[in-house]
Amino acid sequence: MIRIRQIKIKLGEEDSLKKVISRKLKISERDILDIVIQKKSLDARCKDDIHYVYEVDVKIPFQDKVLKRCKSKDIFTSPKEEYQRPVAGNLVLNNRPIIVGSGPAGLFCAYSLAEAGYCPIIIERGEKIEERVIRVSKFWDEGILNPNSNVQFGEGGAGTFSDGKLNTMVKDKYFRGKRVFEIFVEHGAPKEIMYLNKPHIGTDLLQGIIKNIRESIIRMGGEFLYSTCLTDLVIQDGKITGIEINGEKTIPCSVLVLALGHSARDTFFMLYQRGLVMQAKSFAVGVRIQHPQEMIQMGQYGTLDSRLPVADYKLTYTTKESKGVYSFCMCPGGYVVNSSSEEHCLAINGMSYHARDSKNANSALVVTVSPEDFGNHPLDGISFQRKLERAAYVAGSGKIPIQLYEDFKRNVCSKSFGNVLPVMKGKYQFANLNEVLPDFICSSICEAMPIFGKKIAGFDRDDAILAGVESRTSSPVRILRDEFGEANISGIYPSGEGSGYAGGITTAAMDGIKVSEWIISKYRPWNS
């Protein structure tokens, strides 16, 4: 096939793609046998000329002749872009591999291992997705928290109750990301995630897709154990030989994948006590801000044209004190949600359904924090997060504390809304977020907001709604691993966002596949 880049198509004229391709190749439309879209992005830099940019593969009957005729760096033979699983190693597995956690890293590691014949066991402290959805809805409606099954814990991981964004800046020279998308599509995700510049699935579709992936893993020999928490390790001569689950049962284990979520704080403490080498890492904390989605549409596109996708944004700023302030996990047409996982602590996140059709846009507005802000002990970042979450719980009397931006600047509690009304999952009440966050976080946000207001008109409007606390942007720790993926205790493979090697659904899934490759390269399949 022939790859063609930089195909510009005007808004509303997507049906003309074939015609534009025929002109570029100087052939008849009848000669085009197939078109496979590889990339599609919206260019809205010039509001008077909003258009799509395509990259496609085209099948035609006389490819070599056309390539000789077309002298352009944007027209060339389509490269081979396929994921290749490594050759299996020779060591015999004494026990089936055990994966801790069924978030993206755990699920995709399990899928890859099951597909290659390793029959993994996946243990998950939370519930399967069908039960978890009911549990989370009850929490939002009634405030009844289950510490082991909630927005953070359970099948699918924390990303299940998010926007389901799949875009990543990670280079994909081994095509692990492409393989992740293929697996998603094979299990019910929209096909356009394969080529959209900013693909997303949405929490409503993710739930069914996760169930389908689970069923495939089981068909290929995998096994899931729900309501099953890793509570201890059995170590002999520097090697993992078993694990304790739920504080009562020991299972033999020689290969253990730690696909923990970044909220598995009790597990991090246990692992540290058992001698696993880890270090504190930087992350970010702050608030989540809500604006009318129509305001974001106008700011980004200059029009409310219904043919345009729901607009998002990405904002960054460095303060005079060299603190990074940025938007994170932007949810167009989304909801601010209570994502707490510990008693008397309150954390929030953003979530969108596939349609992204709520009236508000929201994103985290966070400030980078590093060990110099909270301490150099590997677990000091967790203590810092907990301090903020406890303060948020107190400020909101157990509900999500919210405040208008004008009152945040004035350091006073809000009493009424302006023209922006909250769109949230979970109960909320007015509070003063200055009493929740450290002064340097508050001052950094206030310094950045006018700058952001110049980039998107109205972003710094006084009645924008802030909510707290956004404390779980990424893991506060990293479990160290060597060039073969193993921790200092042989047989343990840290993976994904919680272990400090990813930042989102796609990168976590890619890292899960990467870890499966290390295991496959070393051991024979379980069923061989």
N, C-alpha and C positions, 0 to 999 in steps of 0.2 A: 504494500500500500504506500501511498504518498502522503507525507505529513505537510500540512500547510499551516503556517502561523500568521498572526496579525490580520485576521479577516474581520473587518469592521462592518457591523450591521446596525442600521438605525433602529431606534426604539420602535417597536410595533411592526418591524419588517423581518422578523425572524424566519418567516416562510420563504424569504428570498435567498436563504443560505446556499441552496443548490445552484441557483442562477449566478451568484457571486463567485462560487467555486469554479463553475464552468468558464467564466470570463478570465479568472486568474490562470487557469490551465489552458485556456484557448481551445476548449473542446465543447462538444455538444452536451447538453444536460442528459441526453439519452445514453451517453457513454459512461456516465457515473453509475456504477453498480451498487455502491454502498458508501455511506458516510458514517464515521464513528467520531463523535465529539470527544476530544481529549480535555479541553479546557474551555470554560466560558466565564467571562468576567464582565462586570459593568464598569464602564469608564464615565464617571460623572464629574470629572475635574472641571470641565467647561459646561456650565449649566445650560448653555444654548446649544450644546451639541452632545447630549447624552446618548451613548451608543454601547452596544455589546462588542466584545472582542473575542473571537473564537480561535481555537486551534483544533484542527481536525485531521483525521486520517481518511483518505479517499481511495476506494478501489476502482480501478479502470482497467480496460483490456490491453492497453499498449503503454504501460508505465514507463519503460526505458526511453521510448521515443519522446514522451512528454517531458521527462526529466532533462533530457538533452536540450530540448527547446526552451525550457523555462530557466533562465539564469537569474535566480534569486536565492538569497540566504534563507528566505522563509519558505522555500519549497525544496523538499529533499525526501529521500527514502525513509519511511517510518522506522524508527529504531525498535529493537526488541526490548520490551519492558515487562518482564515477567519475574515474579518471585520464584526463587529456587530454594527448596528445602535442602539442608546439608545431608551428606551421606552419614548413615548411622555408624556409631562407634562400635567397639568390640567388648567393652566391659559389661559384665552381667549385672543386671539390677537385682538386688536381693529383695527389694520391696517395690511396690508400685509408687511412683512419684506422688507426693502430697503437695497440694497447692493451698495456701492459706489466703482466702479472700476470693470473691467472685465478682469483683469490679472488672473494668476493661483489661487490666494486666492479667489478672487471674483467669478470666474467661478465655482470652485469646491465647494465653500460654496453654491452657487446658485443651482448647480446640486443636492447636498445632500438635500437641503431644498425642492426643487421641487419634488424630488423622494419621499420625505416623506409627500408631500401634503401641503406645506406651501406657494406655489404660489408666490415666491419672485419677486420683481421688481429690475432690475439691471440698474443703471444709469452709463453712460460712457461718459466722456468729449470728447473723440475722436470718430472716425468713425468705422463702422463695418469693418471686416477684408478685405473684397473685395475692399472697397474704400480706406482703409488705405494703402494697398500695392501699389496702384497707386500713392497715395500721397507721400509715402516714396521714391519710385523710382524717382519721379519728383524732390524731394528735392536733392537726390544724383546727379542727372543729371544737374539740373539747379540752385541749391542752394536756392530755394524758400521754406521757412520754414512756416508751419502752427503750431503755438504754442500749439494748442489743439489736433492735430492729426499728429503724427510723430513716430520716433523710440521708444520713451518713452510712449506716450499716444495713446490709441486706443484699440480696442478689441483684447484680447490676452496678453496685457501688454508688457513690455520691452523685456521679454523673447522670444517673437515671432520672433524678429530679433536678434537672438543669435545662439549659437551652438545647443540649445535645449538639453543641458546635463541634465540628470535625476538622476545621482548618488548623494548620500547624505550620510553623516556619522551619521545622526540622527538614534537612535534606534527606532525600529518600533514595539513595543510590542503589540500595538492595531491594527496593520496591516492597518493603514491609507495609508501608502505608497503603499502597495500592491493594495489597492482599487483605488488609483490614477492611477496606471499603468493599472489596469483592465479597467477603464473608458477610458483611452487613447486608448487601444487596441480595445475596443468596437466601437470606433469612428474613426478607420483607422490607428492607429499607428502600426508599425511592431511588431509582436508577440515576437520577441527576447528581447524586452525591459523588459519582465517579468523575464528574468534570466541572462542577461548579467551583468557582474560586473560593467561596465561603460556604461550604456545605454545612447543613445542619439537619437533624432528624426531628427533634422535639421530644419532650418527655412522654407524650401520649403514644407515639409510635415506638419509642425505645422499649417500652414495657413488653410489647408483643414480640419484638425482635429478640430481646434477651431470652424470653421463654423458648423461642425457636432454636437459638444457639444452644441452650441447655439440652434440649431434646436431641440435637445432633450429636453433642458430646456423649450423651448416654448411649445413643445408637452405635457410636464408634468405640464403646468400651469404657467410657468414663463413669464416675460415680460422684454424686453430690450428697454431702451431709450438712443439713441445715441446723440452725440453733446449736452450732458446734463451735466453741471458742478455743483457740490455742491458749493454754494456760501454763505450759512449761515445756522445756526441752530436756531430752535425755542425751547426754554427751559423754563419749568415751574416747580417750586418746585424741582429743581435738576433732572428733567426727560426730556428726549427728547420727544417733542410732534409734531414736524414738521421740515421740511427742506425747504430751499429756493434753487431753481435751476435757473441758468443763470441770477441771479440777479433780477428776475421778478415774479416768480411764487412760491407759497408755497404749499407743499404737506403734508398732515397729516402723522405722522410717530411715532411709538412707539418702534420699533426695527430697529436700524441702524447699519449695518456692515461697518466699515471703512476699505475696502480692497484697500487702496491707494497704488500707486506705490511710490518708494522713490524719484521721481522727482516732486511730487505734492506740490511744495513749497508754492504756494499761498494758498492752502488748509491748510497746516500746520500752516501758520500764522493766518488764520481765526480761526482755531480750538483753537489755543493758546489764542487768544483774547476772545474767548467765554468761557474760563476757563477750557478747557480740560488739565489735568495734563500730562505733558510729560517731558522728560529729554534728554539731549545730550548724545550721545553714540559714541564709537570709530568706525572708519571705516578705509578706506585706499585709498591713491591716488598715482598716478605715471604716467607711460607711458605704451604704448603697443609696444611690440617688435616683429619683423618679421624675420624669418629665412627660408631657403629652407626646405621644408618638407622632402626631401631626406636626408638632414643632420640630422634631428631629427630621421628619420628611422634608419640610421646607428648608431647614438649615443645610441639609446635605444635597438636595436636588433642586431647590428653588421652585418646586411645584408639588402638588398633591396628585399628580397623574396616577391613576389606579393601575396603569400597566407596569409601573416601577415596583421592584421588590421592596419589602419593608426595610427601611434604612437603619443601618447601624453606625457606629463610630468607634474610633480609637484615638484617645487623647493622652499626651505625655507632657510632662513639665519637670524641670529641675529647679528646686528652690535656691535661694541665696545661700542657704546652709548646706547645699549639695544633696538634698533629699529628693529622691525620685517620687513623683506623684503621677499616677496614671489610672486610666479606666481599665477595668478588668472584667471579663465574663459578661460582656454587654448582651442584654436580652431584649431585642426589639419586640414590641407588642407582648411583653412578658409580665411576670409577677415577682414581687419580693416575697420570699418564703422563709418561715421559721425552720431552720435546719439544725436545731439543737440535738445533741446526742448525750449530754450529761445532765444529771439532776442539778438544779439551781445554777445552771450556766445557760446563756442564750447566744446563739450564733445565727446568722442569716446567710442567704444565698439568693441567686436569681434563677428563674425558671421560665421557659416558654413552651407552649404547645407547638405542634408543627405549623399551624396556620399563622402563628405570631399575631393574633388578632385582638389582644387586649388594647385598651385605650392608652396605656402608658409604655414608655421605654424605661428600662432601668439598667444600671451598671454599677459595679463596685467602683468606688473612688478611693484608692488606697495609697499608702505611703510605704516605701521600702523600709524594713527594719532588719538590722544585722546583729550578730552576737555582741557588738559593742553597745547596742541599745538594751539588750536583755540578759547578757551573760554568756560565757564561753563553755559552760558545761553542756554536754550534748543534749540534755533534757530541759535546759533553761527556756528554750523557745516555747515549749509546751506550758511551762509555768506562766510565762508571759501571756499566752493566749487565754489560759484559764482565768487569770486576773481580770482581763478585759471582759470575758464572757460572764463572770460573776457580777461585775459592775453593771453590765447591760441588763442582766436578770433583775437586779435590785432596782435599777432606774425605771424599768418598765413593769415592775411588780409581776414579773413572770411573763409579761407580754412583750412584743417587739417595741422597743423605745423609738419613737419617731419625733422629728423636729423640722420645722421649716428652715430653709437656708438663712433667711434674714435673722431669725432668732438664734441660729447657731453662731452667726457672726457676733451677735449682741450678747451671747452667753446667757440667754434666758429661755425658760420653757415656753413652748408654743401653746396657744389656747384655742386656735381655730385654723382651718385650712383657708387657702386662697382659692385660685382657680384650678389648681392641680389637686385632684382627689386620689387617695391611695388605692392601688390595686395590689392586694396582698393575699397570701395564704397563711393564716394564723392571726390570732388576735393581736392588737396593737394599742398603744396609748402614748400620749404626748409625754416627753421627757427632755432633759437637757443632756445632749450627747457629749458636752464638754466635761461632764462628770463621769463619763465612761472612758474616754480616750485620753492618753497623755497629751500634755500641752503641745509638744512638737508635732504630733499628728494633726491636731486641730489647726494650728497655725499654718502648717504646710498646705492643708486643704484650702484654707481661706486665701492663701497666697496664690494658689493655682487657679482657683475658680474664675477670677476676672480674665485670665489668659484663655481659659477654655471658652469663656463667653465671647471672646473675639473670634474664635475658630468656629463655633456654632452659636448663632444668634439666639439669645435667651437661655443659654445653658446656665448662666449665673443668676437667673431670675430669683427674686426673693421668695417666691412661694414654691420653689422646687422642694420636694420632700426628701429628707435624709432619714435613713434607718440604720440601726446598729445592732450588733457590731459584726462587721465583715472581717473575720479573723482567720479563716481557713482557706486562703488563696492557694497555698501549697504547703508541703510538709515542712515542719521546722527542723527536721533531722534528715541526715543521710546515713544509711547503713552501708559501710564501705564494702566494695567487692573488687576482686582482682580481674586480670585480663581475660580470665575464663569464666567470669560471672559469679565466682564463689566468694562468700564472706570469709572472715578469718577462721571460722569453724567449718571444716570441710563438709560438703554436701548441702550447705545452705546457700540458696540463690536469692538475694534481694531483688525485687522487681517493682516497677511502676512508680506511681506518684508518691505513695506513702513512704517508700524506701528512698525517695529523693532522686529518682531517675526519669521523671516525666512531669508534664504540666498540662493535663487535659485528657480527654477520652482517647484521641488518636495516638498521642505520644505514649500514653500508658499501654494501650493495646499493642503498639509497635514494640515497646520494651518487653511485653509479655512474650511476643513471638521471638524476640532476640534471645531471651532467656531459654526458651524452648530449644533454640538452635544449639546453645551450649550443652544442654542435656542430651539432645539427640546425637551430637558429634562425639560424645563420650561413651554413651551406653547403647547396648542393643535394645530393640523394642521388647516390651514386656511379653508379648505373645509370640516371640520368635523361638 
